[in-house]
């Protein structure tokens, strides 16, 4: 008994000492010190509490906000060989340390769903590595509009950001009110219009349109919730794909106060999620060959907001900027993408957007409890640590972990492609060793990021899409021909 009491006392003293020393290192906001300390106390790292995890991610937020690498647009870089800005970060010492810290916590079993998609399983699961990256769908990467609807059970239009006429109607109403004020008080109407325009311009220049956004949220209260759910889609996709998230803002006012989101008047974003993909950053910097796997991750994360809105509201209002970012990114890669596709043509870009949206929808359906918990945390004003703890607690409660198999396989069969969902029979076959995911070489490169798998075989996407386009063109020509014949028959009947 005395031995048990003594051991409990020693364990308690070690726990108190660990907590005290960890807190001291976290207060310094020096991520490398935190990493070194956790590595030297592996047994204690495995038993980190939720509050300690929150403190670690709070230190990550502070360190990234204070990073010297923060520039005018915190989510864009200008690369010498890329003509336009693309939304990812350049190489950054602090964010490389952040990636290493995320990976350390993942390997120690504290982040069970970080890197759950398309990455090697964490060593804590003691699972054999798969033969290739596991995404929600396997097989062909050709996603025709018809196939997208089959796989996601959603209409194509739901995942296409729709333009809104709210600003047009709002401007008309404002002009009408100014006309009424002009008549009632004898104020020159032109003066009111010019004053309004000048105030709007000043709002945009001085505070990036924050005043107008505030007024818009008052008129449309649901806008705040929609933005929150949109950003939660980006956040969760990045997290599940193993790209460390460093912060999220849900309004222009918040962006103005945050150095990572262009915290300077005139250039801040209205809402955004900041994450870091060290593999993509190194590849864009020319340190490594650019891989299709990195392009695919970026595509899923960018389309995650649109997918979230479509799932929650039946259609996506926001996200036009996300689509434009993906188009700019893929177009900028044409000179260096010979290892993946010959060139990112408009057809291939649209297909990649559909593929990314499809993966994002299935990903969020698979981890829906995590998404709901994340939205709840964001709506309560949660910081990075609270959001990640909410995701992880929901995953543990619902038995969610590293993705062991896809939702189904896509085949290049028929006119639109074929979707075969994963079934219980597939699970039994896997246990018997008679079925496996599509093969790809495994590469565990020496980076601070989550271990990645090598390139999967790239199908002849361009050829398939050309055939698909030709078939649609032929169908349209046939329809036009039949319509012309009907018109001719109608003309002859009228003449008689």
Secondary structure, 3 states (H helix, E strand, C coil): CHHHHHHHHHHHHHHHHHHHHHHHHHHCCCHHHHHHHHHHCHHHHCCCCHHHHHHHHHHHHHHHHCCCCCCCCCCCECCCCCCCCECCCCCCHHHHHHHHHHHHHHHCCCCCCCCCCCECCCHHHCCCCCCCCCCCEEECCCCCHHHHHHHHCCCHHHHCCCCCCHHHHHHHHHHHHHHHHHHHHCCCHHHHHHHHHHHHHHHHHHHCCHHHHHHHHHHCCHHHHHHHHHHHHHHHHHHHCCCEEEEEECCHHHHHCCHHHCCCCCCCCCCEEEEECHHHHHHHCCCCCCCHHHHHHHHHHHHHHHHHHHHHHCCCCCCHHHHHHHHHHHHHCHHHCCCCCCCCCHHHHHHHHHHHHHHHHHHHHHCHHHHHHHHHHHHCCCCHHHHHHHHHHHHHHCCCCCCCCCCEEEECCCCCCEEEECCHHHHHHHHCCCCCCCCEEECCCCCCCCCEEEEECCCCHHHHHHHHHHHHHHHHHHHHHHHHHHHHHHHHHHHC
